[in-house]
Amino acid sequence: MDARHAHDRARRRALLSEKSPRVSRGGFTVAEQSAWVDGQCEDLKFDLDKATVVREAAQDHLRVLLAQSEIVRSLGASVRLAYAVAGTTEP
């Protein structure tokens, strides 16, 4: 979130800057202005993208751990059932 807010603040600052190209008929286009603003914020955009990738990797790792814990839980239930059917107690 910090990276997103820093990037958004920098975009607004660049867009409202006096140096920002002003869109006008016969002058700069919106695309040119947008490209200029993006150029001013490219380092923060990189930081934002990097933070997003790290968050997504952590979410993927969490999903793997949850799946593994579910497997362990299922195996534990199977072992309990096997002991119950055999009529013995767990060691």
C-alpha positions as CSV (number, residue, x, y, z in Angstrom):
1,M,0.0,0.0,0.0
2,D,2.9,2.4,0.8
3,A,4.3,1.9,-2.7
4,R,0.9,2.5,-4.3
5,H,0.3,5.7,-2.3
6,A,3.8,7.0,-3.1
7,H,3.3,6.3,-6.8
8,D,-0.1,7.9,-6.8
9,R,1.2,11.0,-4.9
10,A,4.1,11.4,-7.4
11,R,1.7,11.1,-10.4
12,R,-0.6,13.8,-9.0
13,R,2.4,16.0,-8.2
14,A,3.8,15.5,-11.7
15,L,0.4,16.0,-13.4
16,L,-0.2,19.3,-11.6
17,S,3.4,20.5,-11.9
18,E,4.1,23.7,-13.8
19,K,6.5,21.7,-16.0
20,S,3.8,19.3,-17.1
21,P,2.8,19.7,-20.7
22,R,-0.6,21.4,-21.0
23,V,-3.1,19.7,-23.3
24,S,-4.4,22.1,-25.9
25,R,-5.7,22.1,-29.4
26,G,-2.6,22.2,-31.7
27,G,-0.4,21.6,-28.7
28,F,0.3,18.6,-26.5
29,T,-2.0,15.6,-26.6
30,V,-3.3,13.7,-23.6
31,A,-1.1,10.8,-24.5
32,E,2.0,13.0,-24.6
33,Q,1.1,14.5,-21.2
34,S,0.5,11.0,-19.8
35,A,3.8,9.7,-21.2
36,W,5.6,12.7,-19.6
37,V,3.9,12.1,-16.2
38,D,4.8,8.3,-16.4
39,G,8.4,9.2,-17.1
40,Q,8.5,11.4,-14.0
41,C,7.2,8.5,-11.9
42,E,8.9,5.5,-13.4
43,D,11.1,4.7,-10.4
44,L,8.1,4.6,-8.1
45,K,6.1,2.6,-10.7
46,F,9.0,0.0,-10.6
47,D,8.8,-0.1,-6.8
48,L,5.1,-0.6,-7.0
49,D,5.4,-3.4,-9.5
50,K,8.1,-5.1,-7.3
51,A,5.9,-4.8,-4.2
52,T,3.0,-6.3,-6.1
53,V,5.1,-9.3,-7.2
54,V,6.4,-9.9,-3.7
55,R,2.8,-9.8,-2.3
56,E,1.5,-12.2,-5.0
57,A,4.5,-14.6,-4.3
58,A,3.6,-14.5,-0.6
59,Q,0.0,-15.3,-1.4
60,D,1.0,-18.2,-3.6
61,H,3.2,-19.5,-0.8
62,L,0.4,-19.2,1.6
63,R,-1.9,-21.2,-0.7
64,V,0.8,-24.0,-0.9
65,L,1.1,-24.1,2.9
66,L,-2.7,-24.3,3.3
67,A,-2.9,-27.2,0.8
68,Q,-0.1,-29.0,2.6
69,S,-1.7,-28.5,6.0
70,E,-5.0,-29.9,4.5
71,I,-3.1,-33.0,3.3
72,V,-1.5,-33.5,6.8
73,R,-5.0,-33.1,8.4
74,S,-6.4,-35.7,6.0
75,L,-3.6,-38.1,6.7
76,G,-4.1,-37.7,10.4
77,A,-7.8,-38.5,10.0
78,S,-7.0,-41.6,8.0
79,V,-4.5,-42.8,10.6
80,R,-7.0,-42.3,13.4
81,L,-9.6,-44.3,11.4
82,A,-7.1,-47.1,10.8
83,Y,-6.3,-47.4,14.5
84,A,-10.0,-47.3,15.3
85,V,-10.8,-50.1,12.8
86,A,-7.9,-52.2,14.1
87,G,-9.2,-51.8,17.7
88,T,-5.9,-50.5,19.0
89,T,-5.1,-47.2,20.6
90,E,-2.8,-44.7,19.1
91,P,0.9,-45.0,20.1
